[in-house]
Amino acid sequence: YVSIQQDNLPETGKGIPDLCWFKNLDQGDHPQIYDSSRGPRKNLQPSQNSSSNDIPDGVQKFLKGGCSVEDDPSINSVNESYISWNWVANGGTTSANTDGSGATIASTIQANQTAGFSIVQYTGNGTSGAKVAHGLSQAPEWIITKRLESSGSWHGYHSSQGATKYFLLDSTNAFGTSALTWNNTAPDATTFTLGSGNTNNNTGNFIAYCWHSVE
């Protein structure tokens, strides 16, 4: 016999989310992001430029069709309403990528090519034109990156604006123009390209979330 808990129930139709994005609808709490590549209880705030934080009362475990949370106010206060967006990658199982069919920076990836979503971790080298494998079967249309161990804005790419432009997820500013972010180079079917800063500070540890459309 096994204990009666969700992990042991024979439900196979629901995926385990690997990116959970929360927002309190009743309060001004900052949104919260947790992903299974970094592991539970490790939080990022997409509206802030702060580094990754350990939240003991945040997400405890990623489960089939959802996740287990404790009572951190930003994701679980009594009588308050929340919304959560969730994406399935590869159940928390990552793979090392040392070449990436043209990549010049080693990365750790978990990807769901069917859904067009991947989570990528890499260490910057500060070199313009550096390439990182994204693990998808076609070019990402939307990428957001964050340096993990220090403060720094979330830098984003969207195909509607092109690779000469970038946006800051933690800012209300319009799209900016700088080769420091994407080296003025659009992603291709295997890699995305970095400039010499913003997304590629030398020795900086980064995470990138990548998406492309799936009909």
Backbone torsions as a table, in degrees:
resi	resn	phi	psi	omega
1	TYR	NA	151.7	174.6
2	VAL	-125.6	160.4	-178.8
3	SER	-67.2	151.6	179.2
4	ILE	-84.4	98.5	177.1
5	GLN	-151.8	161.8	-170.7
6	GLN	-58.3	-35.7	-179.4
7	ASP	-59.9	-27.2	-174.7
8	ASN	-99.8	-1.4	179.4
9	LEU	-79.8	145.7	-172.6
10	PRO	-81.4	40.2	178.2
11	GLU	-88.4	119.2	-179.5
12	THR	-118.6	-4.0	-174.7
13	GLY	-80.7	-12.5	-178.0
14	LYS	-111.6	137.0	177.7
15	GLY	-81.5	159.8	174.5
16	ILE	-88.4	119.7	-178.8
17	PRO	-67.3	143.4	179.2
18	ASP	-112.5	-9.8	172.0
19	LEU	-136.3	119.8	178.2
20	CYS	-119.8	124.8	-175.4
21	TRP	-122.4	117.3	-173.8
22	PHE	-112.6	150.9	169.7
23	LYS	-146.3	129.8	172.8
24	ASN	-75.7	121.4	-177.0
25	LEU	-84.5	-15.7	-175.8
26	ASP	-102.0	-13.4	-176.5
27	GLN	-132.0	169.8	-179.9
28	GLY	-87.8	20.1	178.8
29	ASP	-58.2	143.4	176.4
30	HIS	-66.7	145.0	174.1
31	PRO	-58.8	157.8	-177.0
32	GLN	-127.4	138.8	175.7
33	ILE	-123.2	131.1	172.1
34	TYR	-127.2	142.7	175.4
35	ASP	-139.4	154.7	-173.3
36	SER	-80.2	-11.9	174.4
37	SER	-70.4	-43.2	176.3
38	ARG	-80.6	-26.6	178.2
39	GLY	103.1	162.3	-179.9
40	PRO	-62.8	159.3	177.8
41	ARG	68.7	8.0	176.0
42	LYS	-109.9	114.1	-166.3
43	ASN	-110.4	144.1	167.8
44	LEU	-127.6	146.9	179.7
45	GLN	-113.0	108.3	-175.1
46	PRO	-67.0	-13.7	176.8
47	SER	-97.1	5.5	-178.9
48	GLN	-129.9	157.4	177.9
49	ASN	-98.7	13.7	-176.5
50	SER	-72.6	162.0	-179.5
51	SER	-74.5	173.1	177.1
52	SER	-63.3	137.7	-178.1
53	ASN	-121.1	149.7	171.4
54	ASP	-89.0	122.1	-179.4
55	ILE	-116.6	97.5	-176.1
56	PRO	-57.6	-31.4	-177.2
57	ASP	-101.0	19.9	178.2
58	GLY	-90.0	-144.5	178.6
59	VAL	-63.9	128.2	-178.3
60	GLN	-96.8	-33.1	-175.4
61	LYS	-161.9	145.6	174.3
62	PHE	-93.1	125.4	-173.2
63	LEU	-122.0	167.1	176.3
64	LYS	-58.9	117.6	177.1
65	GLY	78.5	9.2	-178.9
66	GLY	173.0	-147.4	179.4
67	CYS	-157.8	164.1	176.4
68	SER	-101.1	131.0	-179.9
69	VAL	-127.3	157.4	170.8
70	GLU	-103.0	-143.6	-166.6
71	ASP	-112.6	32.6	171.3
72	ASP	-60.8	131.1	-174.0
73	PRO	-57.9	-26.4	-176.8
74	SER	-73.9	-16.4	179.8
75	ILE	-129.6	-7.3	-176.7
76	ASN	-163.8	77.5	172.5
77	SER	-107.6	147.7	-177.7
78	VAL	-62.4	134.9	175.2
79	ASN	63.4	23.7	174.9
80	GLU	-116.8	147.7	-175.7
81	SER	-98.0	142.1	-177.8
82	TYR	-132.3	157.6	169.5
83	ILE	-124.6	147.1	179.7
84	SER	-139.1	130.5	173.8
85	TRP	-106.8	138.6	-173.1
86	ASN	-136.1	140.5	177.9
87	TRP	-130.1	139.0	177.9
88	VAL	-96.1	127.4	174.9
89	ALA	-108.0	-91.1	-177.1
90	ASN	-138.7	35.1	174.9
91	GLY	65.0	24.0	179.5
92	GLY	87.5	-5.3	179.4
93	THR	-86.6	118.7	-177.6
94	THR	-105.9	162.4	175.0
95	SER	-135.0	144.3	179.2
96	ALA	-81.4	139.7	178.4
97	ASN	-125.7	114.7	-176.7
98	THR	-103.5	-15.8	179.0
99	ASP	-126.6	-40.5	174.3
100	GLY	59.0	30.1	179.6
101	SER	51.9	51.0	179.1
102	GLY	121.2	-7.1	178.4
103	ALA	-67.5	145.6	177.2
104	THR	-114.3	-5.9	175.5
105	ILE	-120.0	127.8	176.7
106	ALA	-65.3	145.6	-179.0
107	SER	-143.1	163.5	173.5
108	THR	-117.3	125.4	-168.3
109	ILE	-127.7	141.8	157.4
110	GLN	-128.7	131.1	-170.4
111	ALA	-135.5	150.8	170.7
112	ASN	-123.0	92.2	-176.3
113	GLN	-66.0	-29.7	178.8
114	THR	-64.7	-39.4	-178.3
115	ALA	-91.7	-9.5	-179.8
116	GLY	70.3	42.4	-178.1
117	PHE	-139.5	137.7	175.5
118	SER	-146.7	156.5	175.0
119	ILE	-118.3	126.6	-173.8
120	VAL	-127.2	131.1	173.7
121	GLN	-115.6	137.6	-179.9
122	TYR	-154.9	163.6	176.2
123	THR	-112.1	125.2	-176.1
124	GLY	-69.2	155.8	176.2
125	ASN	-121.6	0.4	176.4
126	GLY	71.2	15.6	-175.8
127	THR	-108.1	124.9	177.4
128	SER	-60.9	138.1	178.7
129	GLY	87.5	2.5	176.4
130	ALA	-63.0	143.1	-176.3
131	LYS	-119.4	140.4	-179.2
132	VAL	-124.1	131.8	176.7
133	ALA	-70.8	139.6	179.7
134	HIS	-106.5	-12.7	174.0
135	GLY	82.5	1.3	-178.3
136	LEU	-95.9	172.1	-177.0
137	SER	-93.3	-6.5	175.8
138	GLN	-151.6	172.0	-174.3
139	ALA	-64.3	134.3	174.8
140	PRO	-64.7	145.4	175.2
141	GLU	-100.2	-17.2	-177.3
142	TRP	-144.0	125.5	177.9
143	ILE	-134.5	135.0	169.9
144	ILE	-127.1	136.4	-177.5
145	THR	-125.2	151.0	178.0
146	LYS	-146.1	131.7	171.2
147	ARG	-75.0	133.1	-168.1
148	LEU	-89.7	-37.5	-168.1
149	GLU	-95.1	0.4	178.7
150	SER	-151.1	168.8	178.8
151	SER	-70.6	151.7	-179.0
152	GLY	163.9	141.9	-174.9
153	SER	-66.1	155.3	169.8
154	TRP	-75.0	121.7	177.9
155	HIS	-104.9	133.5	-174.9
156	GLY	-126.4	152.9	173.9
157	TYR	-120.7	140.9	169.9
158	HIS	-139.5	134.5	-173.4
159	SER	-62.4	-23.8	-179.8
160	SER	-66.3	-22.5	-178.3
161	GLN	-106.3	-19.3	179.0
162	GLY	87.4	169.5	-171.4
163	ALA	-80.6	-6.2	173.6
164	THR	-81.7	-10.2	-176.4
165	LYS	-111.3	156.4	173.3
166	TYR	-145.8	158.3	172.5
167	PHE	-125.5	157.4	176.4
168	LEU	-107.5	115.5	-176.2
169	LEU	-63.5	-30.6	-177.2
170	ASP	-92.9	20.1	-177.6
171	SER	-136.7	156.5	174.4
172	THR	-96.9	7.1	-179.9
173	ASN	-67.1	155.6	173.8
174	ALA	-69.0	170.9	175.7
175	PHE	-55.6	138.0	175.6
176	GLY	-104.3	172.2	179.2
177	THR	-122.8	123.3	178.3
178	SER	-167.4	133.3	175.2
179	ALA	-76.0	-12.0	180.0
180	LEU	-64.1	-22.7	-172.8
181	THR	-89.9	-60.4	-175.7
182	TRP	-117.1	9.6	179.2
183	ASN	56.9	26.7	179.7
184	ASN	55.7	31.7	-176.4
185	THR	-128.1	122.3	-179.4
186	ALA	-71.9	149.4	174.8
187	PRO	-60.6	153.0	173.3
188	ASP	-116.9	-166.3	-172.6
189	ALA	-69.9	-12.8	-177.8
190	THR	-125.1	-27.8	-173.6
191	THR	-138.5	162.4	163.8
192	PHE	-120.4	151.8	-170.7
193	THR	-107.2	142.3	-176.9
194	LEU	-113.3	152.2	169.6
195	GLY	-83.6	-157.8	-177.7
196	SER	-97.9	1.5	179.4
197	GLY	-157.4	-178.8	179.6
198	ASN	69.9	-60.5	178.2
199	THR	-106.9	1.8	-170.5
200	ASN	-150.1	42.7	175.5
201	ASN	-63.8	137.1	-176.6
202	ASN	-58.8	128.2	-178.4
203	THR	68.6	3.0	178.1
204	GLY	-74.1	141.1	177.6
205	ASN	-95.9	124.6	-172.8
206	PHE	-123.2	154.8	166.8
207	ILE	-124.2	142.7	178.1
208	ALA	-130.0	135.1	172.5
209	TYR	-107.8	128.2	-172.9
210	CYS	-125.8	138.7	178.5
211	TRP	-137.3	149.6	161.6
212	HIS	-135.7	158.1	-176.5
213	SER	-66.3	143.1	173.7
214	VAL	-132.3	124.6	-178.6
215	GLU	-67.4	NA	NA
